[in-house]
Amino acid sequence: MRALALLALLVSFSAEARGRRPLAPGGDFDGDGLVNGYERSIGTNPARSDTDRDGWSDWWEVYYGGDPLDRTDSTDDDADSLYQI
């Protein structure tokens, strides 16, 4: 019986890691500072901290008024590693 419970637990964790089970809405799977439920509501990927892959985390873009779904909205025109807002 214990082996069966352990097997069920392992299958559960591996299924969540592969994205087959919904992530907990209050958790932050990707560690970007936005909870999974909020990320789903704005269309970002709760398993990727930088959904648009522009180098700025989803949290950073939301907090500073950027668009975490548009990789062209965050530019560093003067190459100082600072976001142009």
C-alpha positions as CSV (number, residue, x, y, z in Angstrom):
1,M,0.0,0.0,0.0
2,R,2.8,2.4,0.8
3,A,4.5,1.7,-2.5
4,L,1.3,2.5,-4.3
5,A,0.9,5.8,-2.5
6,L,4.5,6.7,-3.2
7,L,4.1,5.8,-6.9
8,A,0.9,8.0,-7.1
9,L,2.8,10.9,-5.5
10,L,5.7,10.6,-8.0
11,V,3.4,10.4,-11.0
12,S,1.6,13.5,-9.7
13,F,4.8,15.6,-9.4
14,S,6.1,14.5,-12.8
15,A,2.8,15.2,-14.5
16,E,2.7,18.8,-13.0
17,A,6.3,19.4,-14.1
18,R,5.4,18.4,-17.7
19,G,2.4,20.7,-17.6
20,R,-0.2,18.0,-17.8
21,R,-1.9,19.2,-14.5
22,P,-2.8,22.8,-13.9
23,L,-0.4,24.6,-11.6
24,A,-1.8,25.9,-8.3
25,P,-3.3,29.4,-8.9
26,G,-1.7,30.9,-5.8
27,G,1.8,29.5,-6.5
28,D,4.6,31.0,-8.6
29,F,6.0,28.1,-10.6
30,D,8.5,30.1,-12.6
31,G,9.6,32.3,-9.6
32,D,9.1,35.6,-11.4
33,G,7.0,37.2,-8.7
34,L,3.6,36.8,-10.4
35,V,1.3,34.1,-9.1
36,N,0.1,31.5,-11.6
37,G,-3.5,32.6,-11.6
38,Y,-2.6,36.2,-12.4
39,E,-0.3,35.1,-15.2
40,R,-3.1,33.0,-16.7
41,S,-5.4,36.0,-16.5
42,I,-3.0,38.3,-18.4
43,G,-2.0,35.7,-20.9
44,T,1.6,35.1,-19.8
45,N,3.2,31.6,-19.3
46,P,3.2,30.6,-15.6
47,A,6.1,28.2,-16.4
48,R,8.3,30.8,-18.0
49,S,9.6,33.9,-16.1
50,D,10.1,35.8,-19.3
51,T,7.2,34.9,-21.5
52,D,8.2,37.1,-24.5
53,R,11.9,36.3,-24.1
54,D,13.1,39.9,-24.2
55,G,15.3,39.6,-21.2
56,W,12.9,41.3,-18.7
57,S,10.9,39.1,-16.3
58,D,7.1,39.2,-16.6
59,W,6.9,40.8,-13.1
60,W,9.3,43.6,-14.1
61,E,7.4,44.4,-17.2
62,V,4.0,44.4,-15.4
63,Y,5.3,46.5,-12.5
64,Y,6.9,49.1,-14.7
65,G,4.2,49.2,-17.3
66,G,5.7,47.1,-20.1
67,D,4.0,44.4,-22.0
68,P,5.2,40.9,-21.0
69,L,3.7,39.6,-24.3
70,D,5.6,42.0,-26.6
71,R,9.3,41.5,-26.9
72,T,9.7,44.7,-28.9
73,D,8.4,47.0,-26.2
74,S,11.4,46.7,-24.0
75,T,14.4,48.2,-25.6
76,D,17.8,49.3,-24.3
77,D,18.6,51.9,-26.9
78,D,21.6,53.3,-25.2
79,A,23.1,49.9,-24.1
80,D,23.2,50.8,-20.4
81,S,21.3,47.6,-19.4
82,L,18.4,49.8,-18.2
83,Y,14.9,49.5,-19.6
84,Q,13.8,52.6,-21.6
85,I,10.4,53.6,-20.1
